[in-house]
Amino acid sequence: MSLIYEKRNAIAYLTLNRPEAHNALAPETMLELLDAWKDYRDDKDMRCAIITGAGDKSFCAGADLGLLIPLFTGAREPENEAELKIRDNPMISMQAILRDFDLHKPVVAAVNGNAIAGGMELLYATDIRVAAERARFGLQEVKWGVFPMGGSSVKLPRQLPYARAMEMLLTGELMDAADALHFGLVNRVVPNNKVMEESERFAGIIAKNGPLAVKAVKQAVTAGIGLDLKRGLAKEMELAMPVFMSKDAQEGPRAFKEKRSPVFKGE
């Protein structure tokens, strides 16, 4: 199993499980990852997700250069059902790394090691990122003559200053965790053995918040980024009003007045 998918205390855990290959994304991993994202999206009881990598070296080294990329380029033929599915529908890979998959529920990235290429691109759709001190970030596709087509040319310049984004895209050089924090690519940099603890702290806070409100906030932000101010504010209103009309919106102020923790049901 190249992905471990678990659910505990309203949190979904996705662990890329190929530490011997730096958690590179094989065809089977892509299928398992997409299935996990769909399950998390559709499970009303899951309030937040944490994605991480197995082992102590890599979060994810991106697409497996020996298994996945040759399928895309036609350098080799599929050898099993998973590879056939990926070859016949390359968009599965794009959905698996959340490039073309609408996920309005929050995701925390526990970056336990290097996030390279597709591993870096997987971070774009996450909302809070906790990095180990040893973690490094980079897009090395140009070094191997391929295009970082997991959304990097569009999303990275929106998440980093233009010149810094272009440095990463054009040189393929790696950014260390301190610089990633400085430029706002990650939220926290912590000792290597504290990454999951800090990630679970964030996820636990989010999981206690109103799920309808959390989902609508993320949806409004992601939709509004590409809109002008007037249309962005209109989209915000469109998404906010159903939240205000929900039972959760009645429960929150009631709990505040009664000096107790709210019990949100996502209704």
HELIX and SHEET records of a PDB file:
HELIX    1   1 PRO A   19  ALA A   21  5                                   3    
HELIX    2   2 PRO A   27  ASP A   42  1                                  16    
HELIX    3   3 ILE A   69  THR A   73  1                                   5    
HELIX    4   4 GLU A   81  ASP A   88  1                                   8    
HELIX    5   5 MET A   91  ALA A   96  1                                   6    
HELIX    6   6 GLY A  118  LEU A  123  1                                   6    
HELIX    7   7 GLU A  141  TRP A  144  5                                   4    
HELIX    8   8 SER A  152  GLN A  159  1                                   8    
HELIX    9   9 TYR A  162  THR A  171  1                                  10    
HELIX   10  10 ALA A  177  HIS A  182  1                                   6    
HELIX   11  11 ASN A  192  LYS A  194  5                                   3    
HELIX   12  12 VAL A  195  LYS A  208  1                                  14    
HELIX   13  13 PRO A  211  GLY A  224  1                                  14    
HELIX   14  14 LEU A  229  PHE A  244  1                                  16    
HELIX   15  15 LYS A  247  LYS A  257  1                                  11    
SHEET    1   A 6 LEU A   3  ARG A   8  0                                        
SHEET    2   A 6 ILE A  11  LEU A  16 -1                                        
SHEET    3   A 6 CYS A  48  GLY A  53  1                                        
SHEET    4   A 6 VAL A 107  VAL A 111  1                                        
SHEET    5   A 6 ILE A 128  ALA A 132  1                                        
SHEET    6   A 6 ARG A 188  VAL A 190  1                                        
SHEET    1   B 4 SER A  58  CYS A  60  0                                        
SHEET    2   B 4 ASN A 114  ILE A 116  1                                        
SHEET    3   B 4 ARG A 136  GLY A 138  1                                        
SHEET    4   B 4 MET A 175  ASP A 176 -1                                        
END                                                                             
